[in-house]
Amino acid sequence: MNAKASGVPAITFEMHPSERRLPEDVRANLLKSPGFGQVFTEHMITLRWSEKLGWHDGKLEPYGPLTLDPSAAVLHYAQEIFEGLKAYRQESGPIVAFRPYANAARFRRSAVRMAMPELPDEAFVQAIELLVTQDRDWVPANADQSLYLRPLMIATTPALGVSKPADSYLFTLIASPSSGIFSGGVRPVRVWLAEGFSRAAPGGTGEAKTGGNYAASFAGQRQALDHGCDQVVWLDAVSHRWVEEMGGMNLCFVYGSGKDARLMTPALTGTLLPGITRDSLLTLAPDLGIPASEGAISLDQWQAGCESGEITEVFACGTAAAITPVGEVRSSHGGWTIGDGQPGPVTMRLREQLLGIQFGRVPDPHGWIHKIL
């Protein structure tokens, strides 16, 4: 890896591959139906940072437990960030990643918000290339399966006290073959309105991909499950009126149908995660003749739009589940169905186009595919 033009030394990784590999038949059996985030490959990447040395001690090594001091800052003050992206085995043979530099940039933005060191984009992508290359046999060949990549960074300083951010950090990259986050293929999900909880507030950490945001969502998600729903929908923290996102995914609303269909997704206000899939769809939709915009929609407007037929489809989008249709909304004071409750044509067309680019079934006009092997 070349040093950056600014003179910052290149980050290097030592290679320490495992001497013990799973037999091919055992790995093949695991890849038949890996679920999501339950099976992990045989290696990981680690890289450390300190105020004195900067980024150092990069390694590719066997997957295994991390050792932390009980007083490590991440355990007490949640100074942590992560990312999520995928590698795909395309139908023509290559193994690729989808927009890894976009994830690298978001990882840096999350680091800035959480007062953590920024990992250079080149090192982020190099880590992905090294791990995927080493564990290439774990990239599924089955249709619409992929290798989910989870980069993370945690504060490791062994000291209690909140006078300043930690002064040492550990970056780690792990990988997990994935069948998708929702089981049962492309099926509409039922969502619950979290009117009594807030995920993020203005000025908070909502736009950073940090674990605390997800921990704050679990009570609302449990309430959703208790009411027979798959996921929770978050409203703004100030008025609990404006729709923000679904669980850890962005929401998109389809108005009209046929040649008159248009797409709208809630604008980024600092409390929503700026999804890579969301950003991709804002580009892909116009490619397909579907106008796309960022805007705002209230809870009342959502219900009224579905009842009048103005809103014809709603779907959630994110790396883990790609595009997932929303069929029904429930709340403590009632609910409603979106369209006929089934996946709509715009939703499925966008899903087919996105997955088509990722798996190499259709051309990639925007240069989003990053070839690894």
N, C-alpha and C positions, 0 to 999 in steps of 0.2 A: 504494500500500500504506500503510495507516495505521500510525502509530507505536504501539508497545505501551503499555499502560496504565502501565508502570513508567517511562515517559519515555525509553526507549531509542530513538534515532532510527531511522526506517524505512530499510531497505536498498533502494536503487534500482539499476536496471539500465539502462544506455544501450543503444540499439538500433543495431547496425551490420550490417544484413543484407548478404549477399553480392550483388554485382552480377552474378555469373555463376551461373546455375542449370542443372542438368542438363536436357536435353530430356526431354519427357514420355515418349517411347517408350523412352529409355535407362533412366529410373527404373522404368518399368513392367516392363521385362525383368529388372532387378535384384530386383524385388519378387516375381517368380514363384517363386523358390526362394532366399531370402536366407541360409539356414543360420542359424547363431547366432554373433553377434559378428564377422561378416566384412564386412558392408556398413554404412556409417555415413551419417547424414544430413548435410546441408550446413552445419549450424550447431552451435555449442556455447555454453555459458554459462561465463563465468569470473568469479570474485570473489576478492578478496584480503583478507588479515587481517594486521595488525601490532599490536604492543603499543601503539604511539603512536596509530594511527588506528582501530583496531578493524576492522570489516568495511567495505570500501570498493572503489571501482573496479569495480563490477559491470558486466558487458557481455554482450550477445548478439552474437556475432561469427561469421565464417566458420569452419568446422571446419578445424583445421590443427595443425601441430606446436607443442609447448610449448618454450620456451627456458629451460634451467636451468643454473645455475652448476655446474661439476663437483664443487664442494664442498657442494652442497645437501644438507641433513640427510637427506632422504628416501633419497638414493642410498647413504648410509653407515649409517644407523641405522634405516631402514625405518619411520619415523614417517609412517604412511599409513593411511587408512581409506576404505571405499567402501560403496555400497549397490547394490541391484538391485530394480527394480520395472518395471511395464509400463503402457503405454497401449494401449487397445483401441478399435477402431472397432465400435461396437455395431450389431446388425442393424437397429435402428430409426433409425440415423443418427448419434447423438452420439459424440464421441470422449471417452473417460473414462480416469481412472487408478484403480487398485485400492488403496485404503488408503494413500495417500501420507503421511498424517500418522503412521501407524504406522512407516513407514520413516524419516521425519524424526526421530521419537523415538529409534529405534534408532541412527541416525546420531549423535545427540547422546551417547547412552550409550557408543558406541564412541569418540567424541572424548574423553570424560572418562577412559576407561581408558587411552588412548594419550597423555594429557596434551596434548591439542590444544584449540583454542577451540571452543565450541559454536555451531553455526549455528542461529539461531532457526527454529522449525518453519515459520513464515510465509514466510521467505525461501527455504527448501528447496522448499516447494510452489510458490511464485511462480516460481522458476527452471524447474520442470517445466512449469508452465502456459505460460510464455513460449516455451520451446523447442518444445514440442509444437504450440503455435499457429503458430509460424513454419514448422515443418517438417511441417505437417499432412498434406501429400501423401505423406509417407513412412509414414504409419500404414497397414499393409496392410488390404485389404478382403477378402482370402481367409480362408476358414474356419479358425479356431483359430490364425491368425498374429497377431502383435502388434508393438508398438514397444517394445523393451527399453531401459530408461533406466538409465544408469550414472553416478550422482553419486560423486565422489571428492574427497578432500582430501589434500594432500601438504605436508610441511614444506620450505620453500624457503630457510631461512637459510643463507647461504654461509659456513660455518665448520665446522671439525673440532673435536670435543670433545663429551664426554657429561656435562658437569657439570650441564646443565639442558636442558629441552626447547627446541626451536627458538622463535624469536620472530617468524617470518613464515610464512604459509601461503597456499596457493592452492586454492580450491574450483573444481572443473570439473564440468560436466554434459554428457555426450554421449549420443547415441541411436543405436540400431541395429535395423532391422527384423529380426524373428526368426521362424524356423519351429520353434523348440524346440531344446533342447540335445541330445536323443537323436534320431537319424535313424530313419526307418522307421515313424513313427507310434507307436501305443500297443503296444509290445512289451515283454515281460518282460526285465529285465536280469539278467545273471549277475554276482554280486559275489564279491570276494576278501577274506578276513579278514586284516587287517594285524596279525598277532600279533607281528611283530618291530619295528613302528614305533608311535610315539605322535603324535597330532595336537596335543593340548593337555593340560596338567597342571593340577591344582588350584592356584588362585592365579595362573594364567597369563592369556593373552589369548584363550582359547577362545571366550568369549561375545562378543568384539568382532569386528566384520567388518573385519579388517585383513589386508593382503596376506601378511604373514608366516605366518599360519595356512595359507594355501593353498600357499605355497612349501614348507612343511614336509610337505605331503601328497603332493608330486609323486613322491617315491621310492616310496611305497606304491602310488600310482596306476600307476606304471610296472611295478611287480611284478604288479599286477592284470592289466594288459594282456599281460604276458609269459605269464600263465597262462590266457589266453583269456577274461578277464572284462572287463566294461564299467566297473566301478567298484570302489572299495575301501570296506570297512566298518571303522570305527575302534572300538577297544575302549578302556576306561579305561586311563589311563597308570600306575596304581598296581599293579593286579593282572592287567591284560589279561584280565579275566573278563567285565566288564559291557559290553553293547552300547551305543554312543553314537550315532553318526550315519554316513551314507553319503556319502563325498566331501564336497561342500558342501551336502548336503541332510539333512533330518531323516528318521528312520525311524518307521513306524507298523506295528503288529502287530494283525491281526484274529484274535480268538478266537471259535470257534463259527461258526455259519452261520444263514441265515434270520432268523427273529425273535429268535434267541438270540445273534446276532452282537454283539460289543462291540469297541471300539477302545482300544488302549493305545499311548502313545508315551513313550520315555524322558524322565524328568523333567529339568528344567534344573538342572544342578549347578554351573554356572560354567565348565564345559569345553565345553558345547554351544552352538551358535548358536541364539538364540531366534527361530526362523523365523516370518515373517508368515503364510506358508501353513499352517504347523503350527498356529499360534494360531487361524487361521480354521477349520481342520478340527475343532479341539476344540469349536468352536461349531456348525459345520454338521452334524456327525455326530448329536448329540442332536436337532437339527431334523428329521432323517430317522428318528428312533426308534432310533438306534444309540448306546448308552451309550459315553462316551469318558472316558478318565482318563490321568493321568501316573503313571508307575511305574518299574520297573526290570526288566530281563531279562538274564540271564546267557547266555553262549554255549551252555552245556550246556542251559539251559532252552529256548533257541531251537530247538536240534536235536531235543531230546526232544519238544517241543511239535509240531513238524512231523511227526515219525515217528509220534506217537500220534494225529494228526489234530486235536489241540486248537487248534493254530495253523493257520488255513486260508488266510490271505493275509498278505502283507507288501508294503508299498509305501514308496517314498521320496517326499518332497514338498518343493517349493521353488519360488521364483518362475520360474526359468529353464525347468524341465520340468513345472511344475504337479504332477501326480501320476504317478509312474512305478512300475509293478508290478515286484516282485522275484520271479524265478522259480526261481533256483538259487543255492546258496551253495557256494563252494569254499574250501579251505584247504590248507596243506602236509601235513595228515594226513587228508584225505578231504573229503567234502562231502555235501550233501543237497538234495532238491527241495522246494519249498514248494507244497503242494497238488498240483495236476496240472501245475504249471509254467506255467500260463496266467493271464492277468489274471482276478482274481476279481470276483464281483458287487458286493461292498462297495466295492472299489477303484474299479470303473468307475462305480458310482452316485455316489460322492463326487466323482469327477473330473467327471462330467457336471454335478453341481450347482454345483461351484466355477466351471467354465468357463461354465456357464449364467448365473451372476450376472455374471461379468466381461464376457461378450459380450451381455448384455441379453436372453437367451433366457428367463430366469426372474426373478421379483421379487427385489429386494435388501432383505430384511427388517431388516438390521443397519446400513444406511446406510454401507456400505463403498465404494460407487461415488462417485467425485469427478468431476463433470462439468467438462470443459475447454472443449469446443466443442459 
